[in-house]
Amino acid sequence: MNKPVIFLLALLCAAPVLADGTDWNNLPPESRDILKPFQQQWKSLPPERQAALAKRAEQWKHMTPEQQAAVRERFQRWQTLPPDKKEKLLKRYEEFKKLPPEQQAVLKRRWQWFRSLPPEEREALKSRWESLSPAERADIKERLRDASPRERRLMRRQLLDLRR
C-alpha cells in the first residue's frame, strides 16, 4: 500500500473518534484531576472544546509553579470582567488570529515591549492614549506603522511629555 492510501485509511478510522470527542475515562489521570471542574459537563462539550481543554491540561502539567500562578491570576481577572468587555476582547483576539504570522509577531513584540516598561510609565502612556481623540489616535497609529524603533522611542517621549 502506498503512503497516501494508508494516511486516508487512518484518517477514516479516526474520524468517528474525532467526531465523538474524547471519553473522560480515556484521559490520563493527571489530566482528569486538572479538568475535574468539567467532568459533569464533559460529554456535552463539543469535541473541539474537549480537545482544547485536554491540550491545556497537558500544558499545565509542564508549567512551573510561577507559570501556573500567572495563569490562575489571568483567569481570575477574566472572570471578573463584565460580559461586554469579554466580548470585545474575544473579538479582538479573533481579529488577531486572522492576521498573517509576521504581523502577529510584530504585535507580540510590541506588546512585550509595552509590558517591559516600568508600571508608572505604562500607566502614563495608557492614560495619555485614552485621553486622545479618535483622530489623534489614528494619526499616531499611522506614524507608528512606518516609524523606526528610534522614532517610536521619540514619539513615546513626546506622548509622555504632552501629558505633563
PLY file of the C-alpha trace (Angstrom):
ply
format ascii 1.0
element vertex 164
property float x
property float y
property float z
element edge 163
property int vertex1
property int vertex2
end_header
0.00 0.00 0.00
1.28 3.47 -0.71
1.51 6.21 1.92
-1.48 8.34 0.78
-3.79 5.32 0.98
-2.54 4.41 4.46
-2.99 8.03 5.57
-6.57 8.13 4.23
-7.42 4.83 5.94
-6.02 6.10 9.23
-7.97 9.32 8.87
-11.21 7.47 8.11
-10.72 5.17 11.09
-10.05 8.13 13.36
-12.99 10.20 12.12
-15.62 8.60 14.39
-13.38 9.10 17.41
-12.74 12.74 16.48
-16.44 13.37 15.86
-17.47 11.90 19.22
-14.77 13.66 21.20
-12.68 12.17 23.97
-14.15 9.84 26.54
-13.49 11.16 30.07
-12.06 7.81 31.18
-9.55 7.81 28.31
-7.90 10.98 29.61
-4.68 10.48 31.58
-5.32 10.53 35.36
-3.35 13.78 35.82
-5.44 15.46 33.11
-8.67 14.25 34.74
-7.52 15.80 38.03
-6.81 19.12 36.32
-10.09 19.02 34.37
-12.23 17.86 37.31
-14.42 21.03 37.17
-15.51 19.93 33.66
-16.26 16.29 34.49
-20.05 16.64 34.81
-20.43 18.52 31.52
-17.64 16.71 29.64
-19.93 14.58 27.45
-21.95 17.63 26.41
-18.90 19.70 25.39
-18.17 19.94 21.66
-15.26 17.69 20.60
-13.15 20.76 19.70
-13.62 22.15 23.23
-12.72 18.79 24.75
-9.56 18.65 22.64
-8.60 22.21 23.59
-9.14 21.51 27.29
-7.16 18.26 27.11
-4.32 20.12 25.37
-4.33 22.84 28.05
-4.26 20.19 30.78
-1.16 18.67 29.18
0.47 22.11 29.02
-0.46 22.78 32.65
1.39 19.65 33.80
4.63 21.01 32.32
4.36 24.55 33.74
6.40 25.82 36.64
4.50 26.88 39.78
5.14 30.52 38.80
3.63 29.98 35.35
0.63 28.23 36.88
0.15 31.14 39.30
0.26 33.61 36.40
-2.36 31.60 34.50
-4.60 31.46 37.60
-4.30 35.22 38.02
-5.20 35.89 34.37
-8.16 33.54 34.65
-9.41 35.27 37.80
-9.10 38.66 36.10
-11.02 37.28 33.11
-13.79 36.00 35.40
-14.28 39.48 36.89
-14.60 41.25 33.53
-18.06 42.45 32.51
-19.60 40.49 29.59
-19.25 43.39 27.13
-15.53 43.69 27.87
-15.08 39.91 27.42
-16.91 40.08 24.10
-14.73 42.96 22.92
-11.54 41.14 23.90
-12.65 37.91 22.22
-13.45 39.82 19.05
-10.02 41.47 19.07
-8.39 38.08 19.65
-10.25 36.61 16.65
-9.09 39.56 14.53
-5.52 38.99 15.74
-5.66 35.29 14.79
-6.68 36.27 11.24
-3.53 38.36 10.77
-0.54 36.91 8.90
2.08 35.34 11.22
4.54 38.19 10.53
2.03 40.81 11.72
1.18 38.70 14.75
4.88 38.53 15.62
5.25 42.31 15.32
2.25 42.90 17.58
3.53 40.36 20.12
6.93 42.08 20.21
5.31 45.47 20.72
3.11 44.10 23.49
6.14 42.55 25.20
7.94 45.88 24.92
4.98 47.67 26.49
4.78 45.12 29.31
8.51 45.56 29.95
8.09 49.27 30.73
8.02 50.34 34.37
4.41 50.30 35.67
4.26 54.07 36.09
5.41 54.66 32.51
2.93 52.07 31.20
0.13 53.75 33.13
1.17 57.20 31.88
1.19 56.02 28.26
-2.15 54.29 28.70
-3.74 57.36 30.31
-2.39 59.66 27.63
-3.58 57.33 24.87
-7.07 57.16 26.35
-7.22 60.96 26.54
-6.60 61.34 22.79
-9.39 61.83 20.28
-10.02 59.09 17.70
-8.44 61.31 15.03
-5.30 61.82 17.13
-5.06 58.07 17.79
-5.41 57.31 14.07
-2.66 59.82 13.26
-0.30 58.28 15.81
-1.05 54.73 14.62
-0.28 55.77 11.06
3.01 57.39 12.04
4.00 54.44 14.25
3.33 51.97 11.44
6.17 53.44 9.38
8.45 54.52 12.24
11.83 53.05 13.07
12.46 51.87 16.67
14.32 55.15 17.35
11.42 57.21 16.00
8.99 55.18 18.13
11.02 55.96 21.26
10.94 59.67 20.40
7.17 59.53 19.86
6.72 57.78 23.19
8.70 60.52 24.95
6.64 63.18 23.19
3.43 61.45 24.19
4.56 61.35 27.81
5.74 64.97 27.71
2.36 66.12 26.39
0.73 64.60 29.47
2.62 66.88 31.85
0 1
1 2
2 3
3 4
4 5
5 6
6 7
7 8
8 9
9 10
10 11
11 12
12 13
13 14
14 15
15 16
16 17
17 18
18 19
19 20
20 21
21 22
22 23
23 24
24 25
25 26
26 27
27 28
28 29
29 30
30 31
31 32
32 33
33 34
34 35
35 36
36 37
37 38
38 39
39 40
40 41
41 42
42 43
43 44
44 45
45 46
46 47
47 48
48 49
49 50
50 51
51 52
52 53
53 54
54 55
55 56
56 57
57 58
58 59
59 60
60 61
61 62
62 63
63 64
64 65
65 66
66 67
67 68
68 69
69 70
70 71
71 72
72 73
73 74
74 75
75 76
76 77
77 78
78 79
79 80
80 81
81 82
82 83
83 84
84 85
85 86
86 87
87 88
88 89
89 90
90 91
91 92
92 93
93 94
94 95
95 96
96 97
97 98
98 99
99 100
100 101
101 102
102 103
103 104
104 105
105 106
106 107
107 108
108 109
109 110
110 111
111 112
112 113
113 114
114 115
115 116
116 117
117 118
118 119
119 120
120 121
121 122
122 123
123 124
124 125
125 126
126 127
127 128
128 129
129 130
130 131
131 132
132 133
133 134
134 135
135 136
136 137
137 138
138 139
139 140
140 141
141 142
142 143
143 144
144 145
145 146
146 147
147 148
148 149
149 150
150 151
151 152
152 153
153 154
154 155
155 156
156 157
157 158
158 159
159 160
160 161
161 162
162 163
